[in-house]
Amino acid sequence: MTGIKRAAPHRERMPAVLLDHRAVPWNESYYPPSMKRLPPAVRAKAIEIANALLESGREEGSAIRIAIAKAKEWAAHHGVLADGAKPRRSRS
């Protein structure tokens, strides 16, 4: 099978409507497996970033990696905890 390109396995399972790059490919209920273990708030941000990167023409694998890294930076900067909750402010 040389010379024949197959769609990535996760793309084969995706509904045809979502294969159109004008549609947003990922959402809260459908996202790349590499985002599975992210806290919900961080995952939501990673999905948002990845979709924006795809729309700007970035390759899928690159968009996923960048989105996860940037979402983790966003979480650290905004004080989002591992469970997705915001930390309480101390009363000092």
N, C-alpha and C positions, 0 to 999 in steps of 0.2 A: 504494500500500500504506500509506496513512495509517491510523493507529490500530491497526495490527497490530504487536504486539511479537514479535520473534524472539529466541530464545535467543542468547547470545553464541556466536561460532563455536567456541570451545574447549569450551563446554558441550555443543554438539551432538555432539562426538566422545566425550564422557565416557559410560561405561557407565551404564545406567539406575540401577543399584544406587547409584552414587556421586551421582546427582542428588538423592537423598533427603538433606536437610540434616542428618538425624541421623547420617549416616555422615560420616566424615572425607574431605573431597574431595581432598586432596593428600597425596602420600607421596614417598618418595625416587625412585620411577621415574615418577611423574606429578605435575608441578608447573607453575605458570604460566610461560610463556615468559620473562617478565621476571626470573625467578630462574635462568635458564640459565647465565649467566656468573658466578654467585656461587661461591666456593669451597665444596666439599662440606660442611664443618662449618657455614659461615654459611648455606648453603642449607637444611640440616637444621633449624637454629634458626628460619629465616624460615618454613619450612613449619609448624613447631610453633606459632609465634606466629599465623600467618595462620589456621590451623585453629581456634585458640582464639578469635580475633576473630570468625570466621564463626559459631561456636557461640553467641557472645554477642549475635549479631544485627547485626553490622557488615556493610555492603555489600561485595561482593567486591572491587571496584577499590580501595576505601579500605583493606580488610584487607591486600591485597597490598602497597600502598605503605607502610603503617605497619609491616608485618612486615619488609620489606626494610630499612627505616631502623633499626628496633629491633635486628634481627639484626646489622647492621653496628656499631651501638653496642656490642652484647654482645661481638662479636669484638674490637673495640678495647679494651674493658675487660678482657677475659680473655686478651689477648695472642695471639689466633689470627692466624696469618700468612695471606698470600694463598693458599697451597696447602693451608690447613686444618690445618697442623701447629702445635704449640705452640713458642714460642721457647725456646732453651736458656737456663738460668740461668748467669750469668757466675760465675766462681770468684774473685771479688775480695773 
